[in-house]
Amino acid sequence: MILPGQIVVIGDSHIGLGEGSEKKVSAWLDRLVALKPRALYLNGDLFHYLIAHPKFRTSSVDKVMSKFREVRDRGIAIHYVEGNRDFFLKGSFVEDAVTDIELEYAVNAGGQKYLITHGDTINDRDYAYRFWRRASKNPLTKLGVNLIPKTIARKFVDSVEARLARSNFKHKSQLPVELMHAFGRKRAREGVTHVVFGHFHEKVVMPGETTIMILPPWYETGEAMVIDPESGAFTFEVI
């Protein structure tokens, strides 16, 4: 049983962009509202990919954003962690639908301090990936998106959606466990007791100086992490 006032965290919902793809998450949000949580944290990669520009909006995106506004306006804060498949969220229609957008959030609960972050940038020596991330999300790239004709943008959305719909999104490489623990030790200096990653699509809990957790991929399991703000304890629940 999930009590009112809990903190709920999901990651990697990978909602499709096509018509009707939003129905599963919309129904889930209705069930969530009935539980009266304090807040919902979205730990990145809400959609297959999300370019938060009007040219790339689809009916699925619009319906999810409308649902978020409804949930938020009923008093449930929605905090959006930017993932690797999220582009140009700040200052966009997405920001208008949620409470706020950040790269990470620190959440205090019952004497514990949870750090919620997507996890795609924990390897600070992966220079190729970090370069790609900066290059794909910088202001010049955003300017280029502004110049793309809408018809080409829509064809791009449809073609990528078709390819991603056939993918299971699994990360086939070995989990970077040592990097995760190193990240946890570093953030422990700030009082962090638990690090909550998404990104890796594998439910994991690793106790240590800082407890390292990977959220189950919501698109696959429907599971959410539920944190009790009074005790600081956590569970995984299907809502």
N, C-alpha and C positions, 0 to 999 in steps of 0.2 A: 504493500500500500504506500502510495506517495502522498505525503502530507502537504498541505498548502504552504507556500512560502519557500519552496525549494529552489535551488539553482540548477538549471538544466543545460547540458552541453552536448551538442552533436557536431560531427565532422563529416566532410566528404559525402554530402547528399547527392551530388552529381545529377541534379534534376535535368531531364532532357529539355531541349528548346522547342520541340515540336508541340503541336496542338494536343492538349489533354495530358501532357507530361506532368503538369502541376497537380493533378488530382490526388495523388498519394500524399504529398506533403501538405496539401490543404486539409485533407481529412485528419492527418496527424496533428496539425496545428489546432484544429477544433477540439481534439481530445486533450491536447496540452492545456488549452485555455480552461477547460473544465476542472483541471487539477489546481488551478490558481497558483502557478509558480511565481517566484519573485522576478526571475530573469531567465532569458534564453540566450546562450552564447552559440554562435555559428562559427565553428573553427575551420573556416576556409572551404573553397571549392563547392559552393552552394549548387552551381549548375555544372554541366559538362565543361563549359567555359562561359565566362560572362564578361563581355566587353561592354562596359556601362556607357554606351553612346546611343543616342536615338536611332541611328541607322541600323543597329544590331539588335534592337528590341524585338521580341516576339510575343505572341499572346500568352505563352507560358510564363515568360519573364514578367509581363505586366500583371498577370493574375497572382503570381507569388508576391510581388511587391504590394499589391492591393491587400492581400491577406496579412502581410506583415504590418501594414498600417492599421488594420483592424485590430490585430493582436496588441500592438504597441499602445493604441489609443484606449484599450481596455485596461491599461495599467501594468502590462508586462514588458519590462525593458528588453530590447533586442540588441545585442552587441555583436557586431560582425567583424571577425578576424579575416584579414585579407589572405587568401591562399594563392598558390602559384597559377591557378586558372582564373583568377579575378583581376580585371584590368580597369584602371581609371575610375575606381569607385568613389573616391573623394570628390565632392562637388557635383555628383551626378544624381539621377533619379533614385539610385539605391540609397544614397544618404538621406533622402527625403522619406524613405520608407522604414528606416530603422532608427534606433536611438543614437548610435554612433558607430564609427568604423575605425579600427586601429590594427596595427601589426601584432599586438599582443595585449593581454589584459592580466592584471594581478587581482585576484579575488581572495579576500580574507574571510575565513569561515571557521568559527570555533577554535581560534588559536592557530589554525593552519593557514598557509598562504599558497594558493594555487596560481600557477602561471599558465595561461592558456595561449598557445601560439601554434601556428600551423606546422612548422618544423622543416620546411623545405630549404631553409637557409642555415641550418645548424653547422654545416661543414664550411667554415670560413676559409678553407683552403681549396674549395672547389671553384677556382677562379673562372672557369669556362661557364659554369652555371650562373654564378653571380653576375658575370658580364652580361649573359643573355637576359637575366631578370631585369637588370638595370636598363638594358637596351630596349626591352619590350615594354617597359612601363614608364619611360621618361617622357618629358613634355614634347620632344621632337616627334616621337612615335605617335603621341596623341594628336599632334598637328597633322601628321600623315593620315590618321584615321578620319579627321575632319574633311580631308580632301578626296576621300574615296567616294565615288558616286554610289547612291543608295542601292541601285540595282545590282551593282557588283558586290556590295556588302551583303545583300540578301542572299545572293548565290553562294557567297562564301559561307554564310551561316548554315544554309541548307546542306552544302557538301560536307562541311565538318561534322554537322550533326549526324549525317548518314554514316560517316566513318566511325564516330565515337559510339554510336548506338550498338555497334557490333563488338565493341571493346569491353572487357571486364575490369579495366583500370587497375589490375593488379600490379604491384611493384615487385618485379621478379628478382631483383637483386637482394642480397643479404641485408638485413636491418643494420644500420650503423650504430650498434649498441654502445660501443666505446665513446663515440661522439655524443650520444645522448646522455650518457653518464657524465662526461666532461662538461657538457652544457649545464646539467643539473648541479654539479659541484660549483661551477662559476656563479650560477644564479642563487645558490644557497647563501652566498655572502650577502645577498640582499634580503635574506630571511625567507626565501622560497622553500617550501617543504614538499611541494608536488608540482611536477611539470606535466602538462597535458598537451600532447601532440595529436595532430591529425595526420594527413598526408600519406602515411605508410600503409593504410588499409589493412591493418592487422591488429586485433585487440590484444594488448599486452599490458601487464602491470609488473614493474621491476622495482622491488623495494631497495632502498639504499640510503645514503646520506640524504639524498632527495629522491622521493619516489617518482619514477618515470612511468608515464602511462601513454599508451597510444589508443585513441578512440577507435572503436569498431566502425567500419564504413557504413554510414546510415543507409546508403542506397541498397546495401546488401542485407543488412541485419535488422534495420529499424531500431537499433538500440541507442539509448541515450545514457550519458553519465548524469547522475543526480547527486548533487552535493548538498548536505544538510548545513545550513548557515550557522546553526547553533552548536552542533557537535564537531563539525568539520569532517565527518565521515562521508564516504562516497559509496555508491552502488551503481550497477549498470541495469537499466530497466528498459523493457519494451513498452512503449506508451501506445 
